[in-house]
Amino acid sequence: MKRVTGIGGIFFKAKDAPALREWYKTHLGIDVQAWGGAAFTWDDGEGNPVGGTTIWSVSSGTDGQVPEGRAFTINYRVHDVHALVKVLREEGCEVVGNVDESDYGKFAWVMDPEGNKVELWEPPAGQ
């Protein structure tokens, strides 16, 4: 069974989110959007899309994307979130809640051994 197939997003907190976003925009050329992040479209090296994006986002920490007491969350793309959650539970991992489904896909969360909340994301079909 496939488990993680890529990184869907990286979300981190900042003391001054607007200033940090501007720094990344100015110095690293990241196209930071009004919602506080950027979407990096996957391509084949020649600019042709190959079916996915990775989200990068800086927040003040009040939007719930990053757990309290943590600096970041990594969202991992997975092939079948329901099957993976079942296997993780069987392996004794701490799965948090149930799979949530939305227009953006299916989401689940598991705690790693150091207390980091890991987000698992199965994108909608075709993404």
C-alpha positions in Angstrom: 0.0 0.0 0.0 1.2 3.5 -0.8 1.5 5.7 2.1 2.9 9.3 1.7 3.1 10.3 -2.0 4.3 13.9 -1.6 4.0 17.1 0.4 0.7 18.8 0.1 1.6 21.8 2.2 3.8 23.4 4.8 2.2 25.7 7.3 4.1 27.7 9.9 3.5 30.3 12.6 5.3 33.6 12.7 5.4 36.4 15.4 4.7 38.9 12.7 3.1 37.0 9.8 2.6 40.0 7.4 6.3 41.0 7.8 7.6 37.5 7.3 5.4 37.0 4.2 6.8 40.2 2.8 10.4 39.0 3.5 9.8 35.8 1.6 8.1 37.7 -1.2 10.9 40.2 -1.5 13.9 38.1 -0.9 13.0 34.7 -2.2 10.4 35.6 -4.8 7.5 33.6 -3.4 4.3 34.8 -4.9 2.5 35.3 -1.5 -1.3 35.8 -2.0 -3.8 37.8 0.1 -4.8 34.6 2.0 -1.2 34.4 3.4 0.5 31.8 1.3 1.4 30.5 -2.1 0.5 27.5 -4.2 3.4 25.9 -6.0 2.2 24.0 -9.0 4.1 20.8 -9.8 5.6 20.8 -13.3 7.9 18.7 -15.4 10.8 21.2 -15.4 9.7 22.8 -18.6 6.7 24.5 -17.0 4.1 21.9 -18.0 1.7 21.0 -15.1 1.9 17.4 -13.9 -1.1 17.2 -11.5 -0.5 18.7 -8.1 0.3 21.7 -6.0 2.1 22.3 -2.7 0.7 25.0 -0.4 3.1 27.2 1.6 1.5 29.4 4.2 2.6 31.7 7.1 0.1 32.5 9.7 -0.2 34.2 13.1 -1.3 30.8 14.5 -4.9 31.8 15.1 -6.3 30.0 12.0 -6.0 26.4 13.4 -3.6 25.2 10.8 -0.8 24.9 13.3 -1.5 23.2 16.6 -1.0 25.2 19.9 2.5 25.1 21.1 4.0 24.1 17.7 5.7 26.1 15.1 4.6 24.2 12.0 2.5 21.6 10.4 3.4 19.5 7.3 0.5 18.2 5.2 1.4 15.0 3.4 -0.4 13.8 0.3 -1.6 10.3 0.5 -3.3 7.9 -2.0 -6.1 6.5 0.2 -6.5 8.3 3.6 -9.1 5.8 4.9 -6.9 2.8 4.3 -3.9 4.5 5.8 -5.7 5.6 8.9 -6.9 2.0 9.4 -3.3 0.7 9.1 -1.9 3.4 11.4 -4.5 2.5 14.1 -3.5 -1.2 13.7 0.1 -0.2 14.1 -0.7 1.6 17.4 -0.3 5.2 16.2 -2.3 7.9 17.8 -4.8 9.0 15.1 -6.7 12.2 16.1 -10.4 12.1 15.3 -11.9 10.7 12.1 -11.4 11.5 8.5 -12.8 14.8 7.5 -14.1 15.3 3.9 -14.6 18.6 2.1 -14.4 20.1 -1.4 -10.6 20.2 -0.9 -10.3 16.4 -0.3 -10.1 14.1 2.6 -8.0 14.9 5.7 -6.9 13.0 8.8 -4.3 13.6 11.5 -1.9 11.5 13.4 0.6 12.4 16.2 4.3 11.5 15.7 6.4 10.2 18.6 7.5 13.8 19.5 4.0 15.2 19.7 3.9 16.8 16.2 0.4 16.7 14.7 0.8 15.4 11.1 -1.8 16.1 8.5 -2.7 13.5 5.9 -4.4 14.7 2.8 -6.1 12.8 0.0 -6.7 15.3 -2.8 -10.0 15.2 -4.8 -9.8 13.0 -7.9 -7.8 14.5 -10.7 -5.5 16.6 -8.5 
